Structure formats: structure tokens, C-alpha cells
Amino acid sequence: MIKERFRKYLPVVVDLETGGFDPKTNAILEIAATLIIKNEDTQLLDVGKTYRYHIEPYEGLVVEQESLDFTKINLNHPLRNAITEKDALEELFKIINTERTANGCSRAILIGHNAHFDHSFLTEAVSRNNIKKSPFHPFSVLDTVTLGALHTKQTVLARICDVLNIDYDSKEAHSAAYDSDITAKVFCKIVNEFDS
């Protein structure tokens, strides 16, 4: 089971798109989380379902134009269907806690590409929305930059994917859902190859 491989931690890939680099002053614009599951047939780690939320920038936080240009996020797109940060986090945490309980895990652990970046924004969002408890470990993360450097001698996500023969579409990159799914594929492939 997943809990036995990760010391009772439920691994969950998280990717955020933000309005800048400062978790205290820049808004979260998108959040996606991809579950990691165990394939019953192969007994290997596999990519589970991805949950994605477009976020209304939290009142008073900054969204820098440079970030919008980079991510190509249009905050006024009619199909964006953004929800509040609090609603998104509460819904996502409910899903993660259900999965955590089903797998007999004590906590979730955040996996990310530059994981401390996403973790720092998530921690600030939990605090400012007065959410009592995050399912994630308060400071431990699993980082695919480090795993990539160790396993492929690369640190850039696109280059890691190239070495691992994972299709990577640079036009889709910097969407939270796409980056979360790709990071999950990288994580699963590296761990599965290490375990074999």
C-alpha cells in the first residue's frame, strides 16, 4: 500500500500558479493537486485524478503583470469560473483527507517541482483563510527537482521529462493542472525505476 512506501504519508502532487514570487504579498491564481495511486495490476505507483481550481485573487494581494504574461492566465476570461481561495482549499483538503483515511495514512506530503515554493504559498493561504488544519506535513516535502537531479542529472522539468521519455508540451506548461499531472508522472517514474 501507499502508506507502507511513504511511512504513512499520502503523496499528493501540488502545483500553484501565482501572481508573483512572494507568498505573503502575491495572490494564488490556480491550484491543482494530483493523487498518487498504486496500480493494482503492476503494483507500481501511478498517476491518479487531478483536481483543479481557478482562484479569485485574495483581496489586497498583488497580481503582477509579468506573472500573467508568463502563465498566460486571463483573470477576466468568461469561462474561468474562479472561486475563492478558501472554498478551493476546503474542497481540496476534504478530497485529500478522504484519500488519506482510505489509505490509512496519518498525513499528506506535498510533492512539487520546486516544492517549497508551492508549500510556502499554501501555508500562507491556510493561515490567512483561518483554515484550522492543513492535511499536509507542516514543513516536509518531496521535490522532483532533487529527484530529477539525482536520477537524470537534470533539474528543469522539461529536460527531466526528455530523459525519462515523458511527453512534455511547452505550450501547455504553466497551467496548474498540466504541471501537476506532468510532475506526478515524473515522480512515479523515478520512484518506480528506483524500486525495481
ABEGO torsion letter per residue (X at the ends): XAAAAAGGBBBBBBBBBBAEABAAABBBABBBBBBBBBBAAAGBBBBBBBBBBBBBBBBGBBBBAAAAAAAGBBAABAAAGBBBAAAAAAAAAAAAAAAAAAAGBABBBBBBBGAAAAAAAAAAAAAAAGBABBABBAABBBBAAAAAAAAAGBABAAAAAAAAGBBBBAAABGBAAAAAAAAAAAAAAAAAAAAX
